[in-house]
């Protein structure tokens, strides 16, 4: 799982040398595997990682937004993760690198099915540089309240089940350039030591590149054609992926190893020039395609035919059902605390094997403050209600009717055709609205968990609540023309 990589950054997605940053290792991965063209993460880091690990829409777990140091909380103890589900099939499990799912003990990887965790970072990279005088000489070091939050941010953690966690290193601008080298070296040792083990293994490796501030390893400064910090870091990221793949090939375990590479969310355009590229509208934090459509590649020699591409709708939510299916595990019907639970994950095993299409035909888009999805895609059609174009602005909703796009003819969402084209598409919206609103009954049957970050200004909502009913009623009226 990489961080903030743009859809158009890799060579196989139109970037690479064309973007001033060759990506030969990721391009090779795609040439030997399956490249996804309509793959979806979430609009930002925390929900992107929560969705990928739990197979549930982030609002269900309460993991909708990025937490600040001192917030506490995190991934609730009752949530299943890929690791805890794969433990049912006796997998050895390990998490390395960025976590971003809370700082409480119950939210640590080793509390969620991982046997081991290494070089684990809890926050976005900026959090480690706020009090770095090389970055912020004007930081209010004398302000007690501000220093309480940022003056002693938890650094990298290691831990094992039964032993708890311990901090191994503080992070700042001098250590961040080396963070992915350290994570990758640990991963290489783990793969080698488990390649012929008694149990199968699940390794969740999370690189920090290319989240801003991008500080490439010294070996990669100036390594890109473009000579920017971002493109140098992209070249480094490609190298790290290559190291992992070379180790797997060297050990001869490829035919028994499924490798999936992707990133957590769409490109963070609001921080240009330290950002990835996407040809799609919007940015990280929005319901437009640029917010959630991400690059993704799956590799499994002997099972996945090399050189395939698919434009079927797939997303990181589908890891849960797919990995469980491959491991021969039934998805739980109760959470880890014995309460009924639901997954939003679709088994994509047949798509990986080339035996059939994607088992989903839709995608629901939700930004960090939305109670209901702000957009929905069904096949080639996409209806969008939250029309915020950038992450830094307030959410803005269409007054009555959604914008409607044909993503095959207009993948950049430029031309709203709800009532404006030669054959206007008003007839299309009722089914879009029905699919979007279909999540409401599941909120009642399987209540959403309390939101985990103090940065969010609203609390867990009850579908019986009058205010929420009023919001939903207005939205339904706008969607369908009825109450």
N, C-alpha and C positions, 0 to 999 in steps of 0.2 A: 504494500500500500504506500504509494508515494503521496506527495502533498502539493496540491495546487497546480499540478501539471495541466497545461492548456490542451484542449482537444487538437489543436493544430501544431503542437510542438514537435512531435516525432516525425521522422522522415516518411513513415508509412501513412501518416495523416496529413501529408503535404508540407511538413516542416523540415526538420533535419538541416541539411545543407542549405535548403531554400530559406531557412530562418537563421542561418549563420551558426548552427550548432548540430553537427552530425550526430546521429544516434544509431550507430551500426548494430549495437547489441539488441536494443529493443526492436529495431527493424528486422533483425534475424529471428527474434522470438516470434514476430508476426508471420514471417515467411515460413517458419516451421510449425505454425499453429493456427489458431482461429482469431481473427481480428474483428472486433465488434464496432459497428459504425453507429448504432443507436443504443448505446449503453449509458445508463444513468446512475449517478451518485446522488448526493443531496446538495443543497445550496451552500453549506459551509462545513467546517472541519468536524465539529463534535457530532452533529446529526449524521454526517456522512459516515463516520466511523461507527456510531451506534447502530445505524441501519445495516451496515455491512456485517457487524458482529452478531446482531440479534435477529435479523430477518424480520424486523418490525418497524413500521413507520415511527420516526423518532418521537412523535407526540405521545405514542403509547407508552414509551419508557420514560418520558419526561426529559429526554436528552435532545432538546431542540436548539440549544444555543451554547455558545462558548462561555465557560465559567472563568472567573478571575481568581487569582490566588487568594486564599482565605475564605472563599465561598463555601468550602466543604462540599458535602454531597457527592454526587456522581452516579454512575450506572447502578441502579437499584439492585439489591442483593437477590431479589426474586427473579431477575431476568436470566433467561438462557442465553448462552453465547455459542459461537461455533466451537469453541474449546470445550465447554461443559457438555455439549451434545456429543462431540467426538470422543469424549472420555467414556461414553457409554459403549464405544467400540474399542476401548482399551488403547486409544491413541496417547502417545507421549506428546505434550503440548508445551509450546514456548512462545512468549511474546518478547519482541525486541524493538526498541526505539519509541517513537511518539505514541502516546496513549490517548490523552485529550478527553478522557471520560470521567474526570473527577479526581479528587484528592483524598477522600475518606478511605479508611482501611477497607470498608466493604466494597469499594469501587475499584480496588487494585486488580490487575490481571490475575494474580494468584488467588483472588477471591472469586474469580469467574472462570474457573476451569483450566487455567494455565498452571502447569507444574512449576515453571520457572519464568522469570522476567529479568531482562538485562538492559542497561542503558535506557531505561524507561523515562521519558519526559512527559510531564503532566499538562504542559501549557504550550501555547503557540510560541514561536521563537522570539517574538518581540518582547515577551514578558521577561526574558533573560537579559535584555539589553537596556531596559528602561533606566536602570541605575548605573549603567556603564558610562563613565565620563567620556569615553571616546565617542560614544554615540549621542549622549544627552548631557552636555556640560551645563545646560540650564535646568536640569532636573532639580526640584526643590528638596535638596538633601536635608535641609534643616526643618522641614515640615514633618512633624511627628506622625500625623494621620496618614499622609501619603507614604512615608517610609515604612509604616507598619504593614501596608499592603505589599509594597514592592521591594523593600529593603532586604528581605531574606527569603526570596522565592525558592521553593524546593527544587533542587537540581536533579540530576540523573539518579535513578534508583535501580537497585538490583534486589532480587528476592526469590525465595523458594517457598513452596507450600509447607506450612508448619514452622517456618523460620521467620516469617514476616519480611519487611523491606528495610533497606538501609540506603542512605544517600552515599553515592560513590564519587560525585563530582559536582561542583558548582559550575554553572554555565554562564559565559559572557562572550563578548566578541572575540576573545582570544581562543576559546575552546570550541565555539560553534563550527568553525571550519573543519574540525576533525570528527564531528559527531557521527557522520554517516560512515566514515572509515571504521570507526570503532564498532558501530552496529553491524556492519558487514563482516568484519573479522570474527565477531562473536557468532554470527549466522553460519559462516563457513565452518567453524569448529563444530557447531551444533549439528549441521548436516552430516559432516564426516563421522561424528561419533554416533549418530543414530541411523546411518545408512544401512547397516546390517543388524540393527537391533531386533530384539524379540518382538517389539510392538511397532506398528506404523507410527509416523509422526506428523504433527501439524505445526508448522512454523509460521508465525505471523510477524513478518519483518516490515517495519515502518521507517522509511527514510524521512529526514527532515527537509531535504531539498525537494522542491524548489520554493518553499514558503519564504516570504520575505522576513527578515533581511537576509538576502542570499549572500553568504560568505563562503566562497568556494575553498576547498582544500588548497594549500599552496601549490601542490602539483598540478592544479587545474586552473590557476590564475592565468588568464590569457590563452587558455586551451581552445576556446571557440573561435570561429572565424569572425564573429561579431564583436568579441572582446568586451562584452558586458558582464556584470556580475551574474545576471540571470542566465545568460547563455553558457557562461563558464560552468555554472552550477548544474545546468541541464546536461552538459557533457560529462560532468562528474557522476550525476545520477545514472546516466546510461552505462558508465564504466562499472558502477556498483552492481547494477543488474547483471552485467556481463560476468562479473566475478562469481556471482551466485550460480548463474547458468553454467559457467565453465566447471564449477565444482560438481554440479549434478551430472554433467556429461562425463567428467573424469571418473566419477565413482560408478558409472554404468547403471544408474538407477532410474534413468529417464522414463522407461516404459512403465514403471510402477509409480510414477510421480506426476501429479497434476500441479502445474504452476499457473497461477493467475496473477497477472500484474494489472493494476489500475491505480486510480487516484481518488481522493475523497470527494472532491467537489469541482465545479467548473472554475475556469480561470478567473483570478482576482484582478479584473481590469481596473478597479478603482485605485490601485497602487502603482500604475504605470510610472516608470519603465521597468520596475522590478516585478514583472508578472509574465504569465504565459499568454499564448495567443489562442483565440477561438474565432472561427468565422461566423459564429452564431451571435444573435442579439443578446444583450444583457451581460451580466457578470455574476460571479459568485455572490450569493445573497438575493438573487431574483428568481422569479418563476419563468422567465424566458429561457430558451434553450441554453444560452451561455452559462446559466447558473448551475445546471445539473448534468448536461450531456458531457461525458468524459471519455477519454480513451481507455480501452481495455483489451487485453490479449490473454488467451488461454492456450496452454502448451501441454501436450500429453502424447508423446510419440507412440505410435502403434494404436492409439485410440482416436486422437484428433487428426484428421487428414491435414497435412501441411498446406499452407497457402490459401486457406479458406477465408472468406469474408462473409459476414452476415449483417444485414440491416434490420433484422428483427428487433423488436423492443425487448431489452433485457436490462437488469440493473443489479447493483450490489446487494439489494434486498434478497436476491435469489440465491446468494451463496448458501444460506442456511438450508433450504430444502434440497439444493443440489448436492452439497457436501454430505448431508445426512443420507441422501439416497445412495450415493457412491459408497459410503461407509456401511450401508446396510442398517441404518438406524431409523426408527420411527420418530417423527417429530412429537414432542410432548404435547399433551392436551392440558396440562396444568403447569403453572410456573414452579420455580424452585421452592416456593413457600406453600404449594398445594392449592393455589387459586386457579380457576379456569383461565386459560390464555389463548391468544390467537396470533398467528404469524401472517405476514403479508408477502411471503416468499413463495416462489414458483420453482418447481424442479425443472432445471434446464439440462438434464443429463442427455436427453435425446438430441438436443441441439448440439451439444458438445460432440457427440458421437456421429453426427451427420445423419441421424435416423428420423428426424422430424423437425418441424419449426419450433420457435419459441412457444412456451405454454402460456404466455401472457400476451394480451393484445392492447394493453393500456399502461399508462404511467400517471401517477398522481404527484403533483409538485406542491411542496409546502415550504415556505420560508419560516424563519425562526419565531415569528409572532402570529402565525395563522392558526386558527382553531379548525378551520376546514381547508382543504387543499385550495390553493389560489389558481390552479390551472389543472387541466386534464388532457392527456393525449389518448386518443383511441384510433389505432391504425395510423392513417396519414393525417387525421384531423387533430387540431389542438385548439381548445378554448381556454382563454386566460382572463381572469378577473383582476388579479393584482398586477398592475402595469408599472410597478416600480422598475426603473431601468438600471439603477445602481444601488449598491449595498448601503451607501452612506445616507441616502435619502429616506424620507418617511414612506411607508406603504401608501399606494394610491390605487383606488379601486374604480373600475368603470361604473358609471352612474346607474345604468339599468341593464344593459346587455353586455356580454363579453366580447372581446376581440376574438375573431375566429380565423385560423390560418390552415392552409393546406401545406404541410411540411414537406411534401414531395415536390410541389411546384414552387414553394416559397420557404425553403429551410431557414432563411434569415428572419422570418416573421416580419416582413416589411409591409405586406398588403393584407389588411383586415378585410375579409370578404363576407362578413356577416350579412350586410345588406347593401353591398357596394359593387358587386361584380356582375358580369353579363347574366349569369344564372345564380342569383344571390342564394346564400346557404342557410337561411333562417331555419329551414327544416332540420338542420343538423344539430341544433343546440339542445333539444329536449333529452336526447339520449346521452349527450355529454353531461348535462346537469344531473341526470339520474345516476350516472356512474359516479360522479363526484359525491353526490349526497348519500350514496350507498354506504359510506363509512359511518354515518351517524348511528344506525342501529348497533353497530359493533362497539361504539363508544359506550353505549348503555349496557350491553351484555358483558363487555370486557372493559371495565373502567380504566381510563388512562391514569398513569401514575402522576403524582405531583411533579411539577416542573422543577428541575434540579438546580437551576442557576438563579441567583439573586438579581442577575441582570435583566431578568424578564419581569415585566410589571403586572402580568396577570397570573392568576392562580389556576390550578386544575379546575376545569369547569364541568358542571353537571348538566346533562341534556334536559333535565327537568327545570333548570333555573330559568326564571322568567326573562332575565336580560339576555341570556344566551338564546332562548327561544325567539326573542325579538330579533336578534341579529340573524339567526338562521332563517326566520320567516321573511325578512327583507331580502336575503340572498336568494331564497327559493323563488320569491316573487320576481326578482330580476332574472332568474334563470329560466323560469317556466311560464311566467305571466299569471301565476295563480298562487293562492295561499295554501 
